[in-house]
């Protein structure tokens, strides 16, 4: 897959979740999810949910996002 450099935090989260979905190993997928979780701290909850829904729609068979949880942090 060809990934472009993200230009904002929403694109960065989208990229991190796409990497998690397409990672060749579970360990790499978990590493990408960890990065995605960090990016969530810079976004509003509704922005995170929109990206997550987009990735789930693109990859309906991927079950890894069901374990993707993020804590709300102060912005």
PDB file as gemmi writes it, atoms N, CA and C in Angstrom:
CRYST1    1.000    1.000    1.000  90.00  90.00  90.00 P 1                      
ATOM      1  N   UNK A   1       0.832  -1.180   0.000  1.00  0.00           N  
ATOM      2  CA  UNK A   1       0.000   0.000   0.000  1.00  0.00           C  
ATOM      3  C   UNK A   1       0.875   1.241   0.000  1.00  0.00           C  
ATOM      4  N   UNK A   2       0.360   2.279  -0.605  1.00  0.00           N  
ATOM      5  CA  UNK A   2       1.067   3.537  -0.662  1.00  0.00           C  
ATOM      6  C   UNK A   2       0.386   4.520   0.287  1.00  0.00           C  
ATOM      7  N   UNK A   3       1.133   4.999   1.254  1.00  0.00           N  
ATOM      8  CA  UNK A   3       0.591   5.937   2.232  1.00  0.00           C  
ATOM      9  C   UNK A   3       1.280   7.282   2.084  1.00  0.00           C  
ATOM     10  N   UNK A   4       0.499   8.360   2.087  1.00  0.00           N  
ATOM     11  CA  UNK A   4       1.054   9.701   2.023  1.00  0.00           C  
ATOM     12  C   UNK A   4       1.236  10.226   3.445  1.00  0.00           C  
ATOM     13  N   UNK A   5       2.154  11.174   3.596  1.00  0.00           N  
ATOM     14  CA  UNK A   5       2.361  11.788   4.903  1.00  0.00           C  
ATOM     15  C   UNK A   5       1.094  12.521   5.321  1.00  0.00           C  
ATOM     16  N   UNK A   6       0.651  12.317   6.560  1.00  0.00           N  
ATOM     17  CA  UNK A   6      -0.544  13.017   7.026  1.00  0.00           C  
ATOM     18  C   UNK A   6      -0.287  14.511   7.186  1.00  0.00           C  
ATOM     19  N   UNK A   7      -1.304  15.301   6.898  1.00  0.00           N  
ATOM     20  CA  UNK A   7      -1.175  16.752   6.977  1.00  0.00           C  
ATOM     21  C   UNK A   7      -1.843  17.334   8.216  1.00  0.00           C  
ATOM     22  N   UNK A   8      -2.581  16.508   8.956  1.00  0.00           N  
ATOM     23  CA  UNK A   8      -3.226  16.961  10.192  1.00  0.00           C  
ATOM     24  C   UNK A   8      -3.476  15.739  11.078  1.00  0.00           C  
ATOM     25  N   UNK A   9      -4.002  15.967  12.253  1.00  0.00           N  
ATOM     26  CA  UNK A   9      -4.177  14.878  13.222  1.00  0.00           C  
ATOM     27  C   UNK A   9      -5.227  13.859  12.792  1.00  0.00           C  
ATOM     28  N   UNK A  10      -6.236  14.299  12.081  1.00  0.00           N  
ATOM     29  CA  UNK A  10      -7.252  13.353  11.604  1.00  0.00           C  
ATOM     30  C   UNK A  10      -6.631  12.418  10.564  1.00  0.00           C  
ATOM     31  N   UNK A  11      -5.844  12.973   9.665  1.00  0.00           N  
ATOM     32  CA  UNK A  11      -5.155  12.128   8.679  1.00  0.00           C  
ATOM     33  C   UNK A  11      -4.150  11.204   9.363  1.00  0.00           C  
ATOM     34  N   UNK A  12      -3.500  11.699  10.416  1.00  0.00           N  
ATOM     35  CA  UNK A  12      -2.536  10.862  11.146  1.00  0.00           C  
ATOM     36  C   UNK A  12      -3.240   9.683  11.810  1.00  0.00           C  
ATOM     37  N   UNK A  13      -4.400   9.932  12.411  1.00  0.00           N  
ATOM     38  CA  UNK A  13      -5.154   8.843  13.036  1.00  0.00           C  
ATOM     39  C   UNK A  13      -5.634   7.856  11.975  1.00  0.00           C  
ATOM     40  N   UNK A  14      -6.117   8.368  10.865  1.00  0.00           N  
ATOM     41  CA  UNK A  14      -6.570   7.502   9.776  1.00  0.00           C  
ATOM     42  C   UNK A  14      -5.427   6.607   9.302  1.00  0.00           C  
ATOM     43  N   UNK A  15      -4.259   7.188   9.123  1.00  0.00           N  
ATOM     44  CA  UNK A  15      -3.100   6.422   8.683  1.00  0.00           C  
ATOM     45  C   UNK A  15      -2.708   5.370   9.718  1.00  0.00           C  
ATOM     46  N   UNK A  16      -2.668   5.751  10.983  1.00  0.00           N  
ATOM     47  CA  UNK A  16      -2.290   4.796  12.036  1.00  0.00           C  
ATOM     48  C   UNK A  16      -3.262   3.618  12.078  1.00  0.00           C  
ATOM     49  N   UNK A  17      -4.553   3.886  11.939  1.00  0.00           N  
ATOM     50  CA  UNK A  17      -5.531   2.797  11.965  1.00  0.00           C  
ATOM     51  C   UNK A  17      -5.450   1.940  10.698  1.00  0.00           C  
ATOM     52  N   UNK A  18      -5.178   2.563   9.566  1.00  0.00           N  
ATOM     53  CA  UNK A  18      -4.992   1.767   8.344  1.00  0.00           C  
ATOM     54  C   UNK A  18      -3.756   0.881   8.464  1.00  0.00           C  
ATOM     55  N   UNK A  19      -2.700   1.421   9.059  1.00  0.00           N  
ATOM     56  CA  UNK A  19      -1.501   0.604   9.282  1.00  0.00           C  
ATOM     57  C   UNK A  19      -1.818  -0.564  10.212  1.00  0.00           C  
ATOM     58  N   UNK A  20      -2.605  -0.312  11.235  1.00  0.00           N  
ATOM     59  CA  UNK A  20      -2.985  -1.384  12.164  1.00  0.00           C  
ATOM     60  C   UNK A  20      -3.761  -2.480  11.433  1.00  0.00           C  
ATOM     61  N   UNK A  21      -4.663  -2.080  10.571  1.00  0.00           N  
ATOM     62  CA  UNK A  21      -5.481  -3.031   9.819  1.00  0.00           C  
ATOM     63  C   UNK A  21      -4.622  -3.878   8.885  1.00  0.00           C  
ATOM     64  N   UNK A  22      -3.640  -3.248   8.256  1.00  0.00           N  
ATOM     65  CA  UNK A  22      -2.863  -3.922   7.219  1.00  0.00           C  
ATOM     66  C   UNK A  22      -1.503  -4.414   7.677  1.00  0.00           C  
ATOM     67  N   UNK A  23      -1.216  -4.322   8.959  1.00  0.00           N  
ATOM     68  CA  UNK A  23       0.087  -4.747   9.469  1.00  0.00           C  
ATOM     69  C   UNK A  23       0.293  -6.244   9.220  1.00  0.00           C  
ATOM     70  N   UNK A  24       1.523  -6.636   8.917  1.00  0.00           N  
ATOM     71  CA  UNK A  24       1.787  -8.041   8.615  1.00  0.00           C  
ATOM     72  C   UNK A  24       1.796  -8.951   9.848  1.00  0.00           C  
ATOM     73  N   UNK A  25       1.930  -8.365  11.034  1.00  0.00           N  
ATOM     74  CA  UNK A  25       1.944  -9.174  12.252  1.00  0.00           C  
ATOM     75  C   UNK A  25       1.063  -8.526  13.316  1.00  0.00           C  
ATOM     76  N   UNK A  26       0.671  -9.328  14.271  1.00  0.00           N  
ATOM     77  CA  UNK A  26      -0.129  -8.815  15.384  1.00  0.00           C  
ATOM     78  C   UNK A  26       0.647  -7.753  16.171  1.00  0.00           C  
ATOM     79  N   UNK A  27       1.940  -7.979  16.352  1.00  0.00           N  
ATOM     80  CA  UNK A  27       2.762  -7.041  17.110  1.00  0.00           C  
ATOM     81  C   UNK A  27       2.797  -5.672  16.430  1.00  0.00           C  
ATOM     82  N   UNK A  28       2.940  -5.669  15.119  1.00  0.00           N  
ATOM     83  CA  UNK A  28       2.973  -4.402  14.389  1.00  0.00           C  
ATOM     84  C   UNK A  28       1.606  -3.733  14.403  1.00  0.00           C  
ATOM     85  N   UNK A  29       0.553  -4.524  14.348  1.00  0.00           N  
ATOM     86  CA  UNK A  29      -0.789  -3.974  14.441  1.00  0.00           C  
ATOM     87  C   UNK A  29      -0.999  -3.321  15.804  1.00  0.00           C  
ATOM     88  N   UNK A  30      -0.564  -3.985  16.860  1.00  0.00           N  
ATOM     89  CA  UNK A  30      -0.694  -3.425  18.203  1.00  0.00           C  
ATOM     90  C   UNK A  30       0.132  -2.157  18.366  1.00  0.00           C  
ATOM     91  N   UNK A  31       1.312  -2.116  17.742  1.00  0.00           N  
ATOM     92  CA  UNK A  31       2.149  -0.915  17.800  1.00  0.00           C  
ATOM     93  C   UNK A  31       1.446   0.260  17.111  1.00  0.00           C  
ATOM     94  N   UNK A  32       0.827  -0.011  15.971  1.00  0.00           N  
ATOM     95  CA  UNK A  32       0.104   1.042  15.257  1.00  0.00           C  
ATOM     96  C   UNK A  32      -1.106   1.507  16.058  1.00  0.00           C  
ATOM     97  N   UNK A  33      -1.786   0.584  16.727  1.00  0.00           N  
ATOM     98  CA  UNK A  33      -2.923   0.963  17.573  1.00  0.00           C  
ATOM     99  C   UNK A  33      -2.467   1.815  18.756  1.00  0.00           C  
ATOM    100  N   UNK A  34      -1.290   1.530  19.284  1.00  0.00           N  
ATOM    101  CA  UNK A  34      -0.753   2.337  20.385  1.00  0.00           C  
ATOM    102  C   UNK A  34      -0.513   3.771  19.913  1.00  0.00           C  
ATOM    103  N   UNK A  35       0.054   3.924  18.732  1.00  0.00           N  
ATOM    104  CA  UNK A  35       0.269   5.256  18.166  1.00  0.00           C  
ATOM    105  C   UNK A  35      -1.071   5.951  17.928  1.00  0.00           C  
ATOM    106  N   UNK A  36      -2.031   5.200  17.394  1.00  0.00           N  
ATOM    107  CA  UNK A  36      -3.365   5.764  17.157  1.00  0.00           C  
ATOM    108  C   UNK A  36      -3.972   6.271  18.458  1.00  0.00           C  
ATOM    109  N   UNK A  37      -3.785   5.528  19.516  1.00  0.00           N  
ATOM    110  CA  UNK A  37      -4.327   5.929  20.810  1.00  0.00           C  
ATOM    111  C   UNK A  37      -3.699   7.251  21.275  1.00  0.00           C  
ATOM    112  N   UNK A  38      -2.421   7.415  21.041  1.00  0.00           N  
ATOM    113  CA  UNK A  38      -1.750   8.665  21.405  1.00  0.00           C  
ATOM    114  C   UNK A  38      -2.306   9.835  20.594  1.00  0.00           C  
ATOM    115  N   UNK A  39      -2.545   9.611  19.314  1.00  0.00           N  
ATOM    116  CA  UNK A  39      -3.084  10.660  18.450  1.00  0.00           C  
ATOM    117  C   UNK A  39      -4.475  11.076  18.922  1.00  0.00           C  
ATOM    118  N   UNK A  40      -5.233  10.145  19.458  1.00  0.00           N  
ATOM    119  CA  UNK A  40      -6.590  10.443  19.928  1.00  0.00           C  
ATOM    120  C   UNK A  40      -6.601  11.544  20.981  1.00  0.00           C  
ATOM    121  N   UNK A  41      -5.510  11.660  21.726  1.00  0.00           N  
ATOM    122  CA  UNK A  41      -5.431  12.703  22.738  1.00  0.00           C  
ATOM    123  C   UNK A  41      -5.441  14.106  22.167  1.00  0.00           C  
ATOM    124  N   UNK A  42      -5.192  14.225  20.874  1.00  0.00           N  
ATOM    125  CA  UNK A  42      -5.161  15.526  20.222  1.00  0.00           C  
ATOM    126  C   UNK A  42      -6.464  15.849  19.494  1.00  0.00           C  
ATOM    127  N   UNK A  43      -7.417  14.921  19.537  1.00  0.00           N  
ATOM    128  CA  UNK A  43      -8.665  15.071  18.795  1.00  0.00           C  
ATOM    129  C   UNK A  43      -9.872  15.034  19.725  1.00  0.00           C  
ATOM    130  N   UNK A  44     -10.970  15.543  19.230  1.00  0.00           N  
ATOM    131  CA  UNK A  44     -12.240  15.446  19.945  1.00  0.00           C  
ATOM    132  C   UNK A  44     -12.807  14.039  19.750  1.00  0.00           C  
ATOM    133  N   UNK A  45     -13.642  13.609  20.676  1.00  0.00           N  
ATOM    134  CA  UNK A  45     -14.214  12.259  20.620  1.00  0.00           C  
ATOM    135  C   UNK A  45     -14.973  12.029  19.319  1.00  0.00           C  
ATOM    136  N   UNK A  46     -15.757  13.018  18.885  1.00  0.00           N  
ATOM    137  CA  UNK A  46     -16.527  12.825  17.648  1.00  0.00           C  
ATOM    138  C   UNK A  46     -15.617  12.688  16.425  1.00  0.00           C  
ATOM    139  N   UNK A  47     -14.457  13.339  16.439  1.00  0.00           N  
ATOM    140  CA  UNK A  47     -13.508  13.193  15.341  1.00  0.00           C  
ATOM    141  C   UNK A  47     -12.931  11.773  15.322  1.00  0.00           C  
ATOM    142  N   UNK A  48     -12.598  11.268  16.506  1.00  0.00           N  
ATOM    143  CA  UNK A  48     -12.061   9.911  16.621  1.00  0.00           C  
ATOM    144  C   UNK A  48     -13.100   8.898  16.155  1.00  0.00           C  
ATOM    145  N   UNK A  49     -14.326   9.060  16.587  1.00  0.00           N  
ATOM    146  CA  UNK A  49     -15.391   8.135  16.201  1.00  0.00           C  
ATOM    147  C   UNK A  49     -15.626   8.152  14.698  1.00  0.00           C  
ATOM    148  N   UNK A  50     -15.529   9.328  14.080  1.00  0.00           N  
ATOM    149  CA  UNK A  50     -15.724   9.420  12.628  1.00  0.00           C  
ATOM    150  C   UNK A  50     -14.622   8.667  11.882  1.00  0.00           C  
ATOM    151  N   UNK A  51     -13.385   8.820  12.324  1.00  0.00           N  
ATOM    152  CA  UNK A  51     -12.278   8.105  11.679  1.00  0.00           C  
ATOM    153  C   UNK A  51     -12.432   6.607  11.892  1.00  0.00           C  
ATOM    154  N   UNK A  52     -12.747   6.213  13.103  1.00  0.00           N  
ATOM    155  CA  UNK A  52     -12.920   4.792  13.406  1.00  0.00           C  
ATOM    156  C   UNK A  52     -14.029   4.188  12.538  1.00  0.00           C  
ATOM    157  N   UNK A  53     -15.140   4.897  12.387  1.00  0.00           N  
ATOM    158  CA  UNK A  53     -16.247   4.408  11.553  1.00  0.00           C  
ATOM    159  C   UNK A  53     -15.812   4.278  10.098  1.00  0.00           C  
ATOM    160  N   UNK A  54     -15.017   5.229   9.619  1.00  0.00           N  
ATOM    161  CA  UNK A  54     -14.515   5.176   8.244  1.00  0.00           C  
ATOM    162  C   UNK A  54     -13.653   3.935   8.028  1.00  0.00           C  
ATOM    163  N   UNK A  55     -12.752   3.664   8.969  1.00  0.00           N  
ATOM    164  CA  UNK A  55     -11.858   2.515   8.843  1.00  0.00           C  
ATOM    165  C   UNK A  55     -12.657   1.212   8.949  1.00  0.00           C  
ATOM    166  N   UNK A  56     -13.626   1.168   9.851  1.00  0.00           N  
ATOM    167  CA  UNK A  56     -14.463  -0.032   9.981  1.00  0.00           C  
ATOM    168  C   UNK A  56     -15.256  -0.280   8.701  1.00  0.00           C  
ATOM    169  N   UNK A  57     -15.730   0.787   8.061  1.00  0.00           N  
ATOM    170  CA  UNK A  57     -16.482   0.640   6.807  1.00  0.00           C  
ATOM    171  C   UNK A  57     -15.572   0.118   5.696  1.00  0.00           C  
ATOM    172  N   UNK A  58     -14.325   0.609   5.666  1.00  0.00           N  
ATOM    173  CA  UNK A  58     -13.372   0.157   4.647  1.00  0.00           C  
ATOM    174  C   UNK A  58     -12.952  -1.299   4.860  1.00  0.00           C  
ATOM    175  N   UNK A  59     -12.990  -1.751   6.116  1.00  0.00           N  
ATOM    176  CA  UNK A  59     -12.473  -3.077   6.479  1.00  0.00           C  
ATOM    177  C   UNK A  59     -13.447  -3.789   7.412  1.00  0.00           C  
ATOM    178  N   UNK A  60     -14.615  -4.181   6.918  1.00  0.00           N  
ATOM    179  CA  UNK A  60     -15.644  -4.749   7.800  1.00  0.00           C  
ATOM    180  C   UNK A  60     -15.239  -6.066   8.467  1.00  0.00           C  
ATOM    181  N   UNK A  61     -14.279  -6.768   7.914  1.00  0.00           N  
ATOM    182  CA  UNK A  61     -13.877  -8.045   8.498  1.00  0.00           C  
ATOM    183  C   UNK A  61     -12.784  -7.904   9.552  1.00  0.00           C  
ATOM    184  N   UNK A  62     -12.207  -6.725   9.676  1.00  0.00           N  
ATOM    185  CA  UNK A  62     -11.123  -6.528  10.635  1.00  0.00           C  
ATOM    186  C   UNK A  62     -11.714  -6.356  12.032  1.00  0.00           C  
ATOM    187  N   UNK A  63     -11.332  -7.242  12.947  1.00  0.00           N  
ATOM    188  CA  UNK A  63     -11.891  -7.231  14.302  1.00  0.00           C  
ATOM    189  C   UNK A  63     -11.014  -6.463  15.292  1.00  0.00           C  
ATOM    190  N   UNK A  64      -9.813  -6.055  14.887  1.00  0.00           N  
ATOM    191  CA  UNK A  64      -8.892  -5.388  15.793  1.00  0.00           C  
ATOM    192  C   UNK A  64      -9.396  -4.062  16.341  1.00  0.00           C  
ATOM    193  N   UNK A  65     -10.252  -3.373  15.588  1.00  0.00           N  
ATOM    194  CA  UNK A  65     -10.742  -2.091  16.076  1.00  0.00           C  
ATOM    195  C   UNK A  65     -11.702  -2.245  17.241  1.00  0.00           C  
ATOM    196  N   UNK A  66     -12.254  -3.425  17.418  1.00  0.00           N  
ATOM    197  CA  UNK A  66     -13.144  -3.627  18.559  1.00  0.00           C  
ATOM    198  C   UNK A  66     -12.368  -3.531  19.868  1.00  0.00           C  
ATOM    199  N   UNK A  67     -11.062  -3.755  19.806  1.00  0.00           N  
ATOM    200  CA  UNK A  67     -10.231  -3.627  21.008  1.00  0.00           C  
ATOM    201  C   UNK A  67      -9.586  -2.257  21.109  1.00  0.00           C  
ATOM    202  N   UNK A  68      -9.791  -1.415  20.105  1.00  0.00           N  
ATOM    203  CA  UNK A  68      -9.212  -0.082  20.113  1.00  0.00           C  
ATOM    204  C   UNK A  68     -10.021   0.798  21.035  1.00  0.00           C  
ATOM    205  N   UNK A  69      -9.438   1.141  22.136  1.00  0.00           N  
ATOM    206  CA  UNK A  69     -10.091   2.035  23.081  1.00  0.00           C  
ATOM    207  C   UNK A  69      -9.167   3.219  23.311  1.00  0.00           C  
ATOM    208  N   UNK A  70      -9.746   4.291  23.621  1.00  0.00           N  
ATOM    209  CA  UNK A  70      -8.959   5.495  23.854  1.00  0.00           C  
ATOM    210  C   UNK A  70      -9.558   6.221  25.024  1.00  0.00           C  
ATOM    211  N   UNK A  71      -8.711   6.824  25.794  1.00  0.00           N  
ATOM    212  CA  UNK A  71      -9.180   7.591  26.937  1.00  0.00           C  
ATOM    213  C   UNK A  71      -9.302   9.039  26.552  1.00  0.00           C  
ATOM    214  N   UNK A  72     -10.306   9.693  27.087  1.00  0.00           N  
ATOM    215  CA  UNK A  72     -10.447  11.117  26.844  1.00  0.00           C  
ATOM    216  C   UNK A  72      -9.362  11.834  27.638  1.00  0.00           C  
ATOM    217  N   UNK A  73      -8.730  12.772  26.998  1.00  0.00           N  
ATOM    218  CA  UNK A  73      -7.745  13.581  27.677  1.00  0.00           C  
ATOM    219  C   UNK A  73      -8.117  15.036  27.489  1.00  0.00           C  
ATOM    220  N   UNK A  74      -7.604  15.858  28.350  1.00  0.00           N  
ATOM    221  CA  UNK A  74      -7.879  17.280  28.210  1.00  0.00           C  
ATOM    222  C   UNK A  74      -7.065  17.824  27.062  1.00  0.00           C  
ATOM    223  N   UNK A  75      -7.664  18.717  26.293  1.00  0.00           N  
ATOM    224  CA  UNK A  75      -6.992  19.296  25.125  1.00  0.00           C  
ATOM    225  C   UNK A  75      -6.380  20.610  25.503  1.00  0.00           C  
TER     226      UNK A  75                                                      
END                                                                             
